[in-house]
Each structure stands twice: as C-alpha cells, then as structure tokens.
Amino acid sequence: MGEIQRYRDNLQDEIDGAALYAALAESEADPTRKDLFLQLAQAENEHADVWRGKLLAAGVRDFPERPGLKTRFMIRLARYFGPTFVLPVVAANEYSDRNKYAGQPDALALSAEEQGHAAVIRAAAGHAGMAADGSDIVRAESWHRGASGNELRAAVLGVNDGLVSNFCLVMGVAGAGSASPTVLLTGLAGLVAGALSMALGEWLSVTNARELARTQIDKEAEELEQTPEAEKKELALIYQAKGIARDQAVQIAAKVMENRETALDTLVREELGIDPAELGGNPWSAAGVSLLLFALGAIFPVAPFMWLENSTAIAASVALSLLGLGAVGMVTALFNGRSFSYSALRQVLFGGVAAAITFGVGIMFGASIA
C-alpha cells in the first residue's frame, strides 16, 4: 500500500469514528455517556487532523471529508433506535481495530489512544466495568440495560433464518413439479410453522433463563442474610479483579453492604452478571419479535406465488429471495468488518446454492414419487 493511500484510509477511518461518536452523543440522553461520546468524537477528529496534515504536506488536496456508507447507515440506526441498539457493534468494531496502527511507525502515539478507545467503548457497551465508589456502581448499571446483547445482530439472524429456510422449502416443492397453488400453500405453511417454532423456542429460552436467574438471586439473598461478611469479602475481591486497589476495593464493598437492598442488587450484577430489573428479558415480547422477524424473511420467497404462476412465479421468487439475501448480507457487513459488496455477494451465493440443492432434490424425489 502506498503512503498516500495509507493516509487516505486512516483519515477515512477517523472521520467515520468521529461522525459515529458525534451521532451517539446526539442521541444519548444520559449526560455522562453523552460527554463520553463527545470526548471520543473529539479524539477521533484530532486523529483525523493528523492524517489530513500528512496528506496536505504531501501535496494532496483531494481527500475524504465525509463518513462512508456503512457509517452513515449506523448513524441512522443510532438516531432511530438509540445508541444502545448499535453500541455492541461499535464496541466489537473498535476492539477488532484496536491495533490498526501497531504496524505504522508514524502512528505509534495514536495506537495507544485507539486501544484506550476500544476499552472505553466496550465498557460502555457492558462488556467491562469499573466503579469509583459504591453509589457510582448503582448509577452506572443503568448504562448496561439493553446494551448487553446485540439486538441488531439477532434481528438480522432472525430474518435470515426465515428467508433461507422458506426459500429452500419453496424451491424444493417447486422443483418437484408442484402446481403454483400447492407451492404457495406449502410456503405459507412453512412460514407459519417456522415462525411459531421460533417463537416457542425463544419463549422457552427466555422463560428458563428468567427462572434460573430468579433461583440464583434467591440463593444470593439467602447467602447475604446468613454470611454477610463473606459476601463483603467476595465483593471486595471482585473489585480487585477489576483493577481497583485492595484498600479501595474493601472500602467500596463496605459502603455497598451498608444497605441490604443495594448490596443484593450489586452482588447479583457483579457476581452473577444478572440485571434484576430485566432477568433476561420478557419472554412474550421476545417470542413476538422472533415470530415477526422469521415471518418477515419467510415471506420473500412466497410472495410471488400469490399473483404469478409456474416458471414465472419461480423466477420471481428466486429474484426476490436473492435480493433479500443481498440486503441481509449488507447488514451483516456491520458486524464482520467486510465491505457491503463482499458480504452481500457471499450471502447471495450461499443462499442460492442451498436453494439450488433443494430444487435439485425436489426434481429427483418428484420424479421418483411420480
């Protein structure tokens, strides 16, 4: 890679980071987190100035000045759904890029700062945590609610499951030579059956997680009542493991233990990693979302058979399904660090191959049964 291109790439990365953190700050209601995002945006802007200066010194006047397509998409998601919706993705990307300047001798000063940014944003996303005193622990926990999972990733996977499974089902039945009404009926049955199955599975998963969490909380409350000193020592050790000095960790643990309700809340969060206010989420809403996402993906291959017939319906189904797969692939580019085009092409290729195999199996078994 030439030096000029390296400068350009580095500048684009910093512009993307600055714009994204500024958007997170704009959408953030919590003043502490808003200030954190603004500081990160300022730091990224300062990094961008470094590479902008190098380009100018090299006589280059034409260089990027706006965020890329992927970043603009993330900004829209943050503004529409809120910072916690995209924060896990931002944290994962920061972590994967934390050493991007390690092999660039003229960017060693920036490398340490980028690693620090990765640690900070992962902490904000709920992947790590530090506390200054007992009261800060309780206040800081509101940061983690809703940010411990990756809602965007789960949504994409739900749509993908419905799309791929029903695409293959429809192609298998169509390959067997079934009439269009039969293919439509089969596709709709697959949509309903798959959506209900996914919803039931999600409901059971969340319900079991909540019941297990409640059992663990009850046990923790019993231990706190029977052996408070042991729990205080355990809490102090947890804080030491986070990097807090021993004496300070003991002081924080003692302050937290002054109030039994606060102590239980903190122990459950710090020791068990459970948010008592959430307990793994609402099983009914999780089931409903899972059902809708699966159905959204599954409708793509079925829809053309509602108004078309025979080979025309099959061709339209393939085209619409591949278009949907491409869209899913583009969204996955937010997680895997690949380009939109690469992720979309890969998704289309794998989904298309799977559907082609089931179409061939349908032809084979259709002929045999006939």
C-alpha positions as CSV (number, residue, x, y, z in Angstrom):
1,M,0.0,0.0,0.0
2,G,1.4,3.4,-0.9
3,E,1.9,6.0,1.7
4,I,-0.8,8.3,0.2
5,Q,-3.4,5.6,0.2
6,R,-2.5,4.7,3.7
7,Y,-3.0,8.2,4.8
8,R,-6.4,8.3,3.0
9,D,-7.5,5.0,4.6
10,N,-6.5,6.2,8.0
11,L,-8.2,9.5,7.5
12,Q,-11.4,7.8,6.4
13,D,-11.4,5.6,9.5
14,E,-11.0,8.6,11.8
15,I,-13.7,10.6,10.0
16,D,-16.1,7.6,10.3
17,G,-15.3,7.2,14.0
18,A,-15.7,10.9,14.8
19,A,-19.1,11.1,12.9
20,L,-20.4,8.0,14.6
21,Y,-19.4,9.1,18.1
22,A,-20.9,12.5,17.5
23,A,-24.2,10.8,16.4
24,L,-24.2,8.6,19.5
25,A,-23.7,11.7,21.7
26,E,-26.5,13.5,19.9
27,S,-28.9,10.6,20.5
28,E,-27.8,9.9,24.1
29,A,-30.0,11.1,26.9
30,D,-27.6,10.3,29.8
31,P,-25.4,13.3,30.3
32,T,-22.4,11.2,31.5
33,R,-22.5,9.0,28.4
34,K,-23.1,11.9,26.2
35,D,-20.0,13.6,27.4
36,L,-18.1,10.3,27.0
37,F,-19.1,10.1,23.3
38,L,-18.3,13.7,22.7
39,Q,-14.8,13.2,24.1
40,L,-14.3,10.2,21.8
41,A,-15.6,12.1,18.8
42,Q,-13.1,14.9,19.6
43,A,-10.2,12.5,19.9
44,E,-11.1,10.9,16.6
45,N,-11.3,14.4,15.0
46,E,-7.8,15.1,16.3
47,H,-6.6,11.8,14.8
48,A,-8.2,12.8,11.5
49,D,-6.3,16.1,11.6
50,V,-3.0,14.2,11.9
51,W,-3.7,12.3,8.6
52,R,-5.2,15.3,6.9
53,G,-2.0,17.2,7.7
54,K,0.2,14.4,6.2
55,L,-1.9,14.5,3.0
56,L,-1.6,18.2,2.8
57,A,2.2,18.0,3.4
58,A,2.4,15.5,0.6
59,G,0.7,18.0,-1.7
60,V,-2.7,16.1,-1.8
61,R,-5.7,18.3,-1.7
62,D,-8.4,15.8,-2.7
63,F,-9.2,13.6,0.3
64,P,-12.3,12.2,2.1
65,E,-14.3,14.6,4.3
66,R,-17.5,12.7,5.0
67,P,-18.3,9.4,6.6
68,G,-18.6,6.2,4.5
69,L,-21.8,4.4,3.6
70,K,-21.6,1.9,6.4
71,T,-21.0,4.6,9.0
72,R,-23.9,6.7,7.6
73,F,-26.1,3.6,7.9
74,M,-25.0,3.0,11.6
75,I,-25.7,6.7,12.3
76,R,-29.2,6.4,11.0
77,L,-29.8,3.3,13.2
78,A,-28.4,5.1,16.2
79,R,-30.7,8.1,15.7
80,Y,-33.8,5.9,15.1
81,F,-33.3,3.1,17.6
82,G,-31.0,4.8,20.1
83,P,-27.3,4.4,21.0
84,T,-27.7,1.1,22.9
85,F,-29.0,-0.6,19.7
86,V,-25.7,-0.1,17.8
87,L,-23.3,0.1,20.7
88,P,-22.4,-3.6,20.8
89,V,-21.5,-3.4,17.1
90,V,-19.5,-0.2,17.6
91,A,-17.6,-1.9,20.6
92,A,-16.9,-5.0,18.5
93,N,-15.5,-3.0,15.6
94,E,-13.4,-0.8,17.9
95,Y,-12.0,-3.9,19.6
96,S,-11.1,-5.5,16.2
97,D,-9.4,-2.3,15.1
98,R,-7.6,-1.5,18.3
99,N,-4.2,-2.5,16.9
100,K,-4.7,-1.0,13.4
101,Y,-1.8,1.5,14.0
102,A,0.5,-1.0,15.7
103,G,2.5,-1.6,12.4
104,Q,2.6,2.1,11.4
105,P,5.7,3.7,12.9
106,D,4.4,7.2,12.3
107,A,1.2,6.5,14.3
108,L,2.6,4.9,17.5
109,A,1.2,7.8,19.5
110,L,-2.3,7.2,18.1
111,S,-2.1,3.4,18.7
112,A,-2.3,3.6,22.5
113,E,-5.2,6.0,22.3
114,E,-7.1,3.7,19.9
115,Q,-6.6,0.8,22.3
116,G,-7.9,3.0,25.1
117,H,-11.0,3.9,23.0
118,A,-11.7,0.2,22.4
119,A,-11.6,-0.5,26.2
120,V,-13.8,2.5,27.0
121,I,-16.4,1.7,24.4
122,R,-16.5,-1.9,25.4
123,A,-17.1,-0.9,29.0
124,A,-19.9,1.5,27.9
125,A,-21.5,-1.4,25.9
126,G,-21.5,-3.6,29.0
127,H,-18.5,-5.8,28.2
128,A,-16.5,-4.5,31.1
129,G,-16.9,-2.2,34.0
130,M,-15.1,-0.1,36.6
131,A,-16.6,1.7,39.6
132,A,-15.3,4.7,41.6
133,D,-17.4,4.2,44.7
134,G,-20.5,2.4,46.0
135,S,-23.0,4.9,44.7
136,D,-21.4,5.0,41.3
137,I,-21.9,1.3,40.9
138,V,-25.7,1.6,41.1
139,R,-25.9,4.6,38.8
140,A,-23.6,3.0,36.3
141,E,-25.7,-0.1,36.0
142,S,-28.4,1.8,34.0
143,W,-25.8,2.1,31.3
144,H,-25.8,-1.6,30.7
145,R,-29.6,-2.2,30.4
146,G,-30.4,-3.1,26.9
147,A,-26.8,-3.0,25.7
148,S,-25.6,-6.4,26.9
149,G,-27.0,-8.2,23.8
150,N,-26.8,-7.4,20.2
151,E,-30.4,-6.6,19.1
152,L,-29.4,-5.7,15.5
153,R,-27.4,-8.9,15.0
154,A,-30.3,-11.0,16.4
155,A,-32.8,-9.2,14.2
156,V,-30.7,-9.9,11.1
157,L,-30.2,-13.6,12.0
158,G,-34.0,-14.0,12.6
159,V,-34.8,-12.6,9.2
160,N,-32.1,-14.7,7.6
161,D,-33.4,-17.9,9.2
162,G,-36.9,-17.3,7.8
163,L,-35.7,-16.3,4.4
164,V,-33.2,-19.1,3.8
165,S,-35.4,-21.9,5.3
166,N,-38.5,-21.0,3.3
167,F,-36.6,-20.2,0.2
168,C,-35.2,-23.7,0.2
169,L,-38.6,-25.2,1.1
170,V,-40.4,-23.4,-1.7
171,M,-37.7,-24.3,-4.2
172,G,-37.8,-27.9,-3.2
173,V,-41.6,-28.2,-3.7
174,A,-41.3,-26.2,-7.0
175,G,-38.6,-28.5,-8.2
176,A,-40.9,-31.5,-7.6
177,G,-43.2,-30.0,-10.3
178,S,-46.0,-29.0,-7.9
179,A,-48.6,-26.6,-9.1
180,S,-48.3,-22.9,-8.0
181,P,-51.2,-23.1,-5.5
182,T,-49.5,-26.1,-3.9
183,V,-46.2,-24.2,-3.7
184,L,-48.0,-21.2,-2.2
185,L,-49.8,-23.3,0.4
186,T,-46.6,-25.1,1.3
187,G,-44.7,-21.8,1.6
188,L,-47.3,-20.2,3.8
189,A,-47.4,-23.3,5.9
190,G,-43.7,-23.2,6.2
191,L,-43.8,-19.5,7.2
192,V,-46.4,-20.1,9.9
193,A,-44.8,-23.3,11.2
194,G,-41.3,-21.8,11.3
195,A,-42.4,-18.6,12.9
196,L,-44.4,-20.4,15.6
197,S,-41.5,-22.8,16.2
198,M,-39.0,-19.9,16.5
199,A,-41.4,-18.0,18.8
200,L,-41.9,-21.0,21.1
201,G,-38.2,-21.7,21.2
202,E,-37.5,-18.1,22.1
203,W,-40.2,-18.1,24.8
204,L,-38.9,-21.3,26.4
205,S,-35.3,-20.0,26.3
206,V,-36.1,-16.6,27.9
207,T,-38.5,-18.2,30.4
208,N,-35.9,-20.8,31.5
209,A,-33.3,-18.1,31.8
210,R,-35.6,-16.0,34.0
211,E,-36.4,-18.9,36.2
212,L,-32.7,-19.8,36.6
213,A,-31.9,-16.1,37.3
214,R,-34.6,-15.9,40.0
215,T,-33.3,-19.0,41.6
216,Q,-29.8,-17.6,41.7
217,I,-31.0,-14.3,43.1
218,D,-32.9,-16.1,45.9
219,K,-29.8,-18.1,46.8
220,E,-27.7,-14.9,46.8
221,A,-30.2,-13.2,49.1
222,E,-30.0,-16.2,51.4
223,E,-26.2,-16.1,51.5
224,L,-26.3,-12.4,52.1
225,E,-28.5,-12.9,55.1
226,Q,-26.6,-15.7,56.6
227,T,-23.0,-14.8,55.8
228,P,-22.8,-11.0,55.2
229,E,-19.0,-10.8,56.0
230,A,-18.2,-13.5,53.5
231,E,-20.2,-11.7,50.8
232,K,-18.5,-8.4,51.6
233,K,-15.1,-10.1,51.1
234,E,-16.3,-11.7,47.9
235,L,-17.5,-8.3,46.6
236,A,-14.1,-6.7,47.5
237,L,-12.3,-9.4,45.6
238,I,-14.5,-8.8,42.6
239,Y,-13.5,-5.1,42.6
240,Q,-9.8,-6.1,43.0
241,A,-10.1,-8.3,39.9
242,K,-11.4,-5.2,38.0
243,G,-8.1,-3.5,38.8
244,I,-9.1,-1.5,41.9
245,A,-6.5,-1.3,44.7
246,R,-7.2,-3.6,47.7
247,D,-7.8,-1.0,50.3
248,Q,-10.2,1.0,48.0
249,A,-12.0,-2.2,47.0
250,V,-12.6,-3.1,50.6
251,Q,-14.0,0.5,51.2
252,I,-16.3,0.2,48.2
253,A,-17.6,-3.2,49.3
254,A,-18.2,-1.9,52.9
255,K,-20.1,1.1,51.6
256,V,-22.3,-1.1,49.3
257,M,-23.0,-3.5,52.1
258,E,-24.4,-0.8,54.3
259,N,-27.8,-1.2,52.6
260,R,-29.0,-4.7,52.1
261,E,-31.2,-3.9,49.1
262,T,-28.3,-2.2,47.3
263,A,-25.9,-4.9,48.4
264,L,-28.1,-7.6,46.9
265,D,-28.6,-5.7,43.7
266,T,-24.9,-5.1,43.4
267,L,-23.9,-8.7,44.2
268,V,-26.4,-10.1,41.7
269,R,-25.0,-7.8,39.0
270,E,-21.3,-8.1,39.8
271,E,-21.1,-11.8,40.9
272,L,-23.8,-13.4,38.8
273,G,-23.9,-11.0,35.9
274,I,-27.7,-10.7,36.2
275,D,-29.7,-7.5,35.8
276,P,-32.5,-7.9,38.4
277,A,-34.6,-5.4,36.5
278,E,-34.5,-7.5,33.3
279,L,-33.9,-11.1,34.3
280,G,-33.1,-11.9,30.7
281,G,-35.9,-10.0,29.2
282,N,-39.7,-10.5,28.6
283,P,-40.4,-14.0,27.2
284,W,-43.6,-12.8,25.4
285,S,-42.0,-9.8,23.7
286,A,-39.0,-12.0,22.8
287,A,-41.3,-14.6,21.3
288,G,-43.3,-12.0,19.4
289,V,-40.2,-10.3,17.9
290,S,-38.8,-13.7,16.9
291,L,-42.1,-14.6,15.2
292,L,-42.3,-11.4,13.3
293,L,-38.6,-11.4,12.2
294,F,-38.8,-15.0,10.9
295,A,-42.1,-14.3,9.1
296,L,-40.6,-11.2,7.5
297,G,-37.8,-13.2,6.0
298,A,-40.0,-16.1,5.1
299,I,-42.5,-14.0,3.1
300,F,-39.9,-13.2,0.4
301,P,-39.9,-16.5,-1.5
302,V,-43.6,-17.0,-1.1
303,A,-45.0,-13.6,-2.2
304,P,-44.6,-14.1,-6.0
305,F,-46.8,-17.2,-5.9
306,M,-49.6,-15.0,-4.7
307,W,-50.0,-13.3,-8.1
308,L,-47.8,-15.3,-10.5
309,E,-47.8,-18.9,-11.7
310,N,-45.5,-21.7,-12.9
311,S,-42.0,-20.8,-14.1
312,T,-42.7,-17.0,-13.9
313,A,-43.5,-17.4,-10.2
314,I,-40.4,-19.5,-9.6
315,A,-38.2,-16.9,-11.4
316,A,-39.7,-14.0,-9.4
317,S,-39.3,-16.0,-6.2
318,V,-35.7,-16.6,-6.9
319,A,-35.1,-13.0,-7.8
320,L,-36.9,-11.6,-4.7
321,S,-35.2,-14.1,-2.4
322,L,-31.7,-13.3,-3.7
323,L,-32.4,-9.6,-3.3
324,G,-33.4,-10.2,0.3
325,L,-30.3,-12.3,0.9
326,G,-28.2,-9.5,-0.5
327,A,-29.8,-7.0,1.8
328,V,-29.2,-9.3,4.8
329,G,-25.6,-9.7,3.7
330,M,-25.2,-5.9,3.5
331,V,-26.4,-5.5,7.1
332,T,-24.0,-8.3,8.3
333,A,-21.2,-6.1,7.0
334,L,-21.8,-4.0,10.1
335,F,-20.6,-6.9,12.2
336,N,-17.9,-8.7,10.2
337,G,-15.8,-5.7,9.0
338,R,-16.2,-6.7,5.4
339,S,-17.4,-4.5,2.6
340,F,-21.1,-4.3,1.7
341,S,-20.5,-5.9,-1.7
342,Y,-18.5,-8.8,-0.3
343,S,-21.0,-9.6,2.4
344,A,-24.0,-9.3,0.1
345,L,-22.3,-11.5,-2.6
346,R,-21.4,-14.2,-0.1
347,Q,-24.9,-14.3,1.4
348,V,-26.5,-14.5,-2.1
349,L,-24.0,-17.2,-3.1
350,F,-24.5,-19.5,-0.1
351,G,-28.3,-19.0,0.0
352,G,-28.6,-19.5,-3.8
353,V,-26.5,-22.7,-3.6
354,A,-28.7,-24.1,-0.7
355,A,-31.9,-23.3,-2.7
356,A,-30.4,-24.9,-5.9
357,I,-29.6,-28.1,-4.0
358,T,-33.2,-28.4,-2.6
359,F,-34.6,-27.6,-6.1
360,G,-32.5,-30.5,-7.4
361,V,-33.6,-32.7,-4.6
362,G,-37.2,-31.8,-5.4
363,I,-36.7,-32.7,-9.1
364,M,-35.2,-36.0,-8.1
365,F,-37.8,-37.0,-5.5
366,G,-40.6,-35.6,-7.5
367,A,-39.7,-37.8,-10.5
368,S,-39.3,-40.8,-8.1
369,I,-42.7,-40.3,-6.4
370,A,-44.4,-39.7,-9.8
